Amino acid sequence: MQDQQSALLHAFVLDGRGGARSIAGEELDGLQLAEQESLWLHWDRSQPQAQHWLREHSGLDEFSCDLLLEENTRPRLLPLPDDELLLFLRGVNRNPGAEPEDMVSVRIFADARRVISLRLRPLRATEALIEDLQAGRGPKTPSELLLELARYLTDRVDDLIAELGELLDGEEDRLDADERYRPEHGLMLQVRRRAASLRRFLAPQRDLYAQLARNRQPWFVEDDDDYWNELNNRLTRYLEELELVRERVSLVLEAESRRLSERMNRIMYRFSIITGLFLPLTFLTGLLGINVGGIPGAESPLGFFVACGLMASLALGQLWLFRRWRWL
């Protein structure tokens, strides 16, 4: 029984008024719920005791148990007979030392009187939900519990997207303020990778929320579909912002590439001008340096100065032509 208690992370009986009482694992077998009460069990699915309880004592069929214990799943909604459902959600990983885009998963079985959730890694959303229950302002029914859990998971996404946006704002400001500033490629690629990873899971989760809003269960609270639709709209906005983040990263990298290209073009242009100026002069000095007789002006004491004047005139003529042709 102690092993089962370690696998059972939380067990609450919702009182139907926003509060809940915690129960121990050994109380589950003989538990009797009042009319307005409902049960929430939160398990660590990595524990063999949790897997054993799910298959032997939960009352779920083998098909549902296999799905809940799958290793890799994406967000999905699967209606079951008798107005039951399986709901798989993803959330941002805020655990210490973890990458936020390495999203955590929570698998849920729910019906009108109970919710069974399983996780592999800790979830901040469930901690916030428990705080609400202990304060007496938590969900009153299983449908509200699902909705609140989804809302907390969505809030974590909002925080991460805001962080990515602020990081890009800083890079863009530094890029605009300093022409020589070069954004860190590794950081920009990490931002783009995070945005792509988030989109991978948020897009099906958005469709899941839309499906819940359209196909409400009989035990849902009357206005639950409006809240599911609001979560769908929020995720749609987040997906648009993630697409904008990817575009902004591309623009930052493109701006850096354009600046490097322009700088290289200016350098090559200056080298070309210098080469054009000195090429005729190099030709003349090479010609006059030939060790042969009969060069004009070789016997005159003014020959050297005449040659220098000719080269200076040629250089000035080149400068004039370059300016006339708007090369300078």
N, C-alpha and C positions, 0 to 999 in steps of 0.2 A: 504493500500500500504506500510505503514511503517513496518507492520508485515511481509509482503513478503520480504522486503528489509533486515530484520534481518535474515530471513531464507536463503536468497541468499547470500552466503559468498563472491563469486567473480563472476563477469561477464566480459568477455573480448571478443573483436572482434580481431582475429588475422589478421594482415595485409598481410600475405603471404611473408614477408621479414624478419621475426624473431622478429618483434615487435608486440605490441597489444595496443589497447585503452580500458580503462575501461568504462563500461556503467552502468546505474542504472536500477533497476528492472522495473520501469515504461516505459522504452524505448523498452522493449522486444516485446510488442504487435505490434508496427508499424515498427519494425526493418527491414531494407532492406540491404542485404549484397551485396557488390560488387563481381565481378567474382572471384577474387583471395582471398577474405576474407572468414573466417569461424568463428564460434561462440563456445565459451567454457563457460559453466555455471557450477558453483560448489556450491552445496547445502548442508545444514545441514539436513540430513534426519530425525532427531529426531523432527524437527519442523512441526507442523500440516500444516503450510502454504506451506512448501516445498512439502509435500505429496499431498495437494490439487492442487498445480500448476502442479505437475507431472501427476496427473490423469485427470485434466480438461483442461489444456492449453498446455501441451507438445506435444500433437499429438501422443503419444505412446499408444499402445493397452493395454487392461487390463492385459493380460498375462505378458507383459514386466514390467508394473508398479508393479505387485505383486512380481515379482522376485527381482526387484530393492529395494523393501521395506521389504524384508524378514528379520527376526531377525538374524538368524544364517545362514551363507553361507560359503562354502569353495571356494578356487580359481577355477574358471570355465570360459569357453568360450562357448557362445551360438550364433551361426550365426542366423540371422533373415532374412525374405524376404527383397527384394529391397536392397541387399548389406549392410544391417545394422548388428550390432552385440552388444551383451551384454558381458561385460568383468568384472569379479570380481577378484580383486587383494588383496593381504595381504602385510602388511609392519610391520617392527619392531616398537614397541610402545616406542617412546622416550619422551613422555610427562612426566612432573615432577611428581614424586611419583608413576609412573607406572612400572610394571615389563616388561622388554623388550620382553619376550617371549609371553606376552599377546598381540598378534598382532592386529593391527588396520586394518580395512577393507575399501576399496574404491570400490564402484559399479559404472560402467560406461556404458552408452549408447553412441554409436558412429556411425556416417555415414560419407558421403563424405564432409558435410558442417558444422557439429556441433558435439560437445562432451558435454554430460550431465553427471557430476560426482556427487556422493553423498557420504558423510562420516558421521560418528557418532562422532568420536573423532578427534582432530586436527592432521594434517599430515605435517611433515616436508618436505616431497617430494613436495607437492603442493606449499609450501612457496618458496622452491628453484626454482621451475618452474616459479613462478610469478616474482621472481628476474631476471631470464633470460629474460623473456618477456619485463620487464621494461628496461633492459639494451640493448635490441635490438638484443639479440643473442639466442632467444628462438625458439621453434618449429614454422614452417611456415604453416603446414597443420594439420588436425586432426590426421592423421596417425603418424606424427612425435610427436604430443602431447602425444599420447598413449605410444609411444616408450620412450620418455623422462621421463614420469611419472613412467613407469616400471623400467627404468634405475636408477632413484633416489631411488625407493623402494629397488632395489637390492643392491645399495651402502650401505644403512643402515644395511643390513644383513652382508655385508662384515665387517663393523665396529664392530658389535657385536661378530662375530666369532673371530675376531682378539683379542678382549677383553678376551674371554673365553680361547683362546690359551695362551695369556700372563699370565693369572691367573694360568693355569696349569703348565706353564713353571716355575713360581715361586715356586709352591708346589713341583715339581719334583726336582728343584735345592736344596731346603731346605731338602728334604728327602734324597738326595744323600750326602749332606754335614754333616748331623748330624744323627747318628744312633738312637738317642733317640727322634728325632722329630716325632711328631704324627700329620698328616694332620687333619684338621677339617672336621669331617664327614658331618656336616650340609652343609658346603660350597661345598664339593664334590658332594653331592646328589643334591644340587641346580644347579650345573653346568650340571650334567647329565639330570636333569629334563628340563632345558632350551634347551639342545641339542635335546631331544626327542620332545619337543613342536615345535621347529623350523622345524624339519624334517616333522612333521605332515602336515604343511602348505606349505613348500617349495617344497616337492615332487610333489604335483599336480600343483603347479605354474610352475615348470620346464616343466611338460608335456604340460601345456597351452602355454608356449613360443614356444615349439617345434611345436605345432599345428599351431600357427600363422605363423611360418617360412615356414611350408609346404603348408598351405592353405591361401595364401594372398588374401586380398580383392582387387577388381578392383581399388579402390581409394587409395591404399597404394602407397607410393613413391617407385621408382624402386628398390632401394637397401635395403628396409626395412627388407626383409626376412633375409638378411645377419646379420643385427643387432639383430633381434629376435633370430636368431640361436646363436649369441654370448652371449646373455643373457641366453639362454638355457645352453650353455656350462659353463657359470659362476655359475649358480645355481647347475649344476651337480658337479662342483668342491666344492662348499660350502657344498653340501650334503655329499660328501666324507670326507670333513674336520670335519663335525659334527659327522659322524660315527667314525672318528679317535678320536675326543674329548671324546666320550663315552668309547672307548677302553682305552684311557689314564686314564680316571677316574677309570675304573675298575682295571687297572694296579697299580695305586697309592694306592687304597684301598687294593688290593691284597698284595702289598709290605708291607704295614703296618700290615696286618694280619699275613703275614709270619714272620715279625720281632717279633711280639708279641708271636707267636707260638714258634719261636726259643729261645726267652728269657725265656719263661715258661719252655721249655724243658731243658735249661741249669740249671735253678733253681732246677727243679725236679731231674736232674741228680746229682747235688751237694748234695741235701738232701739224695738221695739214697746212695751216697758214704759215707756220714757221718754216715748214719744209718748202713751201712755195717761194718764200722770201729768199731762202738761202740756196736754192737749187741753181739759179743763174750765177750767183756769186761763187758758188763752188765750181761751176764750170769755168768761169773766168780765171779763178786762182789756179785751177788745174792746168788751164791752157798756158797761162803766163809762167807757170813753174816748169814747163818743159825745157830741158837743157839743150836747146838748139839755137843756132845763130839766126840773125835776120829778123828778129822780132821787132816790130815797129816801136820806135822810141827807146830802144835798148841803149843807144849811144848818147841820148839826150839826158841832161841832169834833171829835166822836168818830167821825164817819162813816168817815173813812179807816181808823181802827184797826178798826172793826167789819168793814169790807170785807176788810181783811187777815186778820182772824180767821176770817171765813167761808171764805176761800180756803185758809187753813191747815187748817181743819177738814175741808174737802172733800178735800185732799190726803191727810190722815191717814186719812179714811174709805176712800179708794181703796186705800191701802196695806193697810188691814185686810181689805178685800174680796179683794185680790189674794192675800194670804196664806191667807185662808180657802178660796179657790178653788185654792190651791196653784199659783199662777202665779209665785210668788216663793219 
